[in-house]
Amino acid sequence: MTSQAKKRVLSGITATGSLHIGNYIGAISQWVDNQAEYENFLFVADLHALTIPEAIVGKNLRARVEEIFALYLACGIDPERSTLFVQSDVVEHAELGWLMTCVTPVSWLERMTQFKTKGKVADVDSGVGAGLLCYPSLQAADILLYDPDLVPVGEDQKQHVEITRDIAKRFNAMFGETFKVPDVVIRQSGGRIMGLDDPTAKMSKSTAERSPGHAIGLLDPLDKSRKAIMRAVTDSNSGVDFSNELAPGVTNLLTIFECFTATTREQSREQFDGAGYGTLKSAVADVVTDKLAEIQSRFHDIADDRDTLNKQLARGAERARAIASTKLAQAYRATGLRQ
């Protein structure tokens, strides 16, 4: 398959909190696996981190951004095969974000789960920033700048791709055919990894900062990671029983194991049916810590070589900008802002 024939993929992760195994399973590992099949544009979404400014007050956001960028590389993203960049390094994101905001009805933004849950709509007058409301229009710009065919996201982000599709269609209807309307791709297994302490809640970076044992960070010490898995919530039974409905915590552990070992639920049944929870947790801890050890070793090599890292940051931004600037110019001409 030639590069011209490949479908283009666009995806990114917001630079809030530390990356954890849920991010790895649900997003990064997919990016790594599909590098030969797709033309990937992958970014660190630092502008989106500003939508909750209190979450980054007193923190060096750029340092976190570069840590995430280095982790992408450590996890196996090849900058020769994928365009890897930081959102704020490509100014076209912010510029097209304004155009997208102007064509997006407020009612569309107000119905978004992100705003309803984090914005606490009843308290809008007490200081929630407009950025949280307009988050989806900037995310639409992130996507539409690159004319992607596919946008792989976690199950909970499907709504954001749907509104991007709606915004693209509205812009095209108002100003003429400008943007490709992308399709969403959701991982069938592992698209929603749950918290180890509460398997009814999605594993999240923000919760991990407040609740030790909730998530396994990609840079967590290996002994800490193992302890968190061994303490993971299961149920009151003594072991895994596939003849009955599995508890959420047990299902979550099995899903993590299957994603790290590229195995199926049927293979899990053969290996763990009737096994005690200690056996299951030990197996999960082994495969997770083995992978973390590999990632962390590569990460430290990458992060310690500042010259090479800075060159990769600059090269990724340049490659992304070459595509983004062309699309932004097209959007400007469509709206009449340019001849």
C-alpha positions, 0 to 999 in steps of 0.5 A: 500500500502506498502512502497516497493510498493510506487513510489519514488518522488524527488523534491526540491526548489533552495535557492534563495529568499524567498518562496512564495505562487507560491512555495507553490501551485506549489510544496510544497502543492503537496508534502504534499498531496502525502506523503501517496501515494509516497516515497518522497525525498525532498531537499533544493537546495543550491548548485544551488544558487551559479550559480548566485553568485551575488544574494547571495553576502553578504547574509547568505546562510545557514540561508536562507537554514535552513529557507526554510527547516523549512518552508517545515516542517511548511507547513506539510512535515512530516520527518517521512514519507518523506526524507527531506534534504539539497543538500550540506549536501549530498556530492554525489550530487556534485560528481555525478554532475561532472560525469554528466557534463562530459557526457553532450554535451555542445550543450545540455546545451547551448539550455537550457532556464535557460542559455539563459535568465539568462546567457545572452549568448551574454555577456558570456565573461563578467563574467557569471560563468560556473555553470549557464551553467552546472546547468542542469547536476547537477540537473540531478545528484540531480534526478538520485542519488535516482532512482525516478519514478516521478519528480513533477515540475512547467511547466517551469521546464519541460525542465530540467527533459527532459534533465535529461532523455536524460543525463541518457539515454546517460550515460546508453548507454555509460557505461551500465544500471545505472540510472532509467529514471524518468517521469515528473509530472506537476500540472494541476491547479496551476503549474504556478502561475503568478505575482500579479503585472504582470499576464503575468509573472510567480511569482518568488523569484528574481522578488519579491525581486525587485518588492513589490506587485509581490508575497506573501511570506510565511512569509510576514506579513498578512496585507501586503499580503492582501494589495498585493492581493487587489491591484492585476492587473485584467482588465478594467471591473467591475467584473468577467464575465465568458461569455467572456474570462477572463483576465490573472489577473482574471484567476490568482486570481481564480487559487490561490483561487481554489488551496487554497480551493481545488475547481474547476473552475466550482465551481468558476463560481458558486461563482464568476460569476458577482461578483465585483473584490473587492469581488473576491480579498477579498475571495482570501485574506481571504483564503491565509492569513488564510493559511499563519497564520497557516504556520507562527505559525508552522514555528516560533515554529520550527525555535525557537527549534534549537536543534530539527531542527539541529537533523532533518537536520542531520537525513535527510542528513543521510537518503538521503546519504544512498541512494545516496552513493550506486548509486554514487558507482554504477556510479563510477564502471560503468565508471571504476573509481572503481572496 
